[in-house]
């Protein structure tokens, strides 16, 4: 009898260990795959960070070393001193254009989205469908009409042709309209009873309730403007007015390419994006979890 019971105990413990081992193996395999993905995604950033401290000759060693063999500060010194390009001025130009575009985009997108979400008027559905239809056209299609308009208005080599078209976004209107539909009608009715104007309803009730959506739209608009290269290249003429993507591109010359300086500049311009994410990460997480229901 004891022998039978011991054999049954071994069978049950063996069966319970097998699922536990298989679950552990799956978890280990998952972590290994995640580590591999992190390494593959992070290697270009590591190469960028370390490349700014390498000479051009060291950048072309095969196989390329991960860490610089003899770290140098020459790339950063030449870049920040303005020896080749006025990089700090161009960085300030990009910051001005991006911030102006973000502020104007938030104002236009939220106001238009509020109108589509909270008011009824003739032709509303047709007009909103027209706004959505513009999302199907690639941005390159508008380059020639925008350039001709800029030329006729005498706005070449200014920032207005960059700020204004980028601030009027069909995606921003759609995004804000969808979020503003969640504003309770009861709050608006209570505000009207208290004598709040329609503008006050938008400014004092609507905007505070969708501040998460505003932060997300601000980040998306900032990134698009911060990294924009093609359109500023078309309308800007003088080096002092260039944004940083154009300035770094000028380091790619016909006879010499300053790879170390380009990587150093890419590292510097990445810092504001990282700082923006760190500063607003809590707001982003709250925005992503709005509407979540506990199980």
Phi, psi and omega in degrees: 000317179297323180294319179296317180294321179293322178294321177296322180295320178295320180296316181292318179293323178295320178293324180286331179287326182298311177298324180294318179294320180294322177295320178295320179295318178296320180293318178298317179297320178297315180295322178297316178296320179295320178296318178298317179296320179296318180295316180296320179286330184272342183300316177300324179289322176296318178297321178294315182296316182279335182295333179293344180255013180247154172279166179299324179294321181289334180291339184252015174291138179242122355286148183292133177288144179291312179261147179296137180290319178224089185302137179231149177258006187298321182297316179291320181296314180293324181290313184284338179281348181079021181295317182260315179220152175283073191295316181297322177295318179292327176294319177294324177298316179297320179296317180297313182296317183293315181294317178297319180293322179295312182298315180291324180294319179296320180294312184291312184295319181290320180293314180292318178298323176296320178296317179290330185276325192247353184233151176249132179208162184293133180080012183298313183295317180296317180295320179292321176296324177295319177298316179294326181296330180293341178289341181280347181268132175293150184296335181295337180295330184271359185296313182293311177300319179294321180294317178296320177296317179297319180295317181293329179275355180069036183253012178297147180064031171232171183269349182299319178295342178271319185287311187294309179297324180289337181278343180258098188240125176294324177296319178298319178297313179297316182297315181288325178298317180296323180284326182284346174294339181277356178290124184296137177295331181298322178295320180293318178297320178296322178294319179295322178297324179281000176090017179284136179287168178297322176295322178294324176299317179293316187280322188261341181243310185295306184298315178300329182283342180242028182296332176295316177295324178297320180294320179294316178296323178297317180294315180297318179293319179298315180296318179296318180286320182298325183259004183292134182236314191294306184293315174300327177297328182283320189263340181266143186240318186265147183297328180290341179258356180298148167274167189296326178299322178290320180298314178294328179293332179290345176286348176271082185276179182285323184250345181210138179239123180273078184296319180298318178291324178296317179292324176295317178295321178297324177294317182295316184285347176281335184299316178299325179294317178296317179296321179296319179292317181296319182292327184248017185296323180295320179295322180295317181294319178297322180293323180288334183260006177296130181090358178291144182241132178290138179273000000 
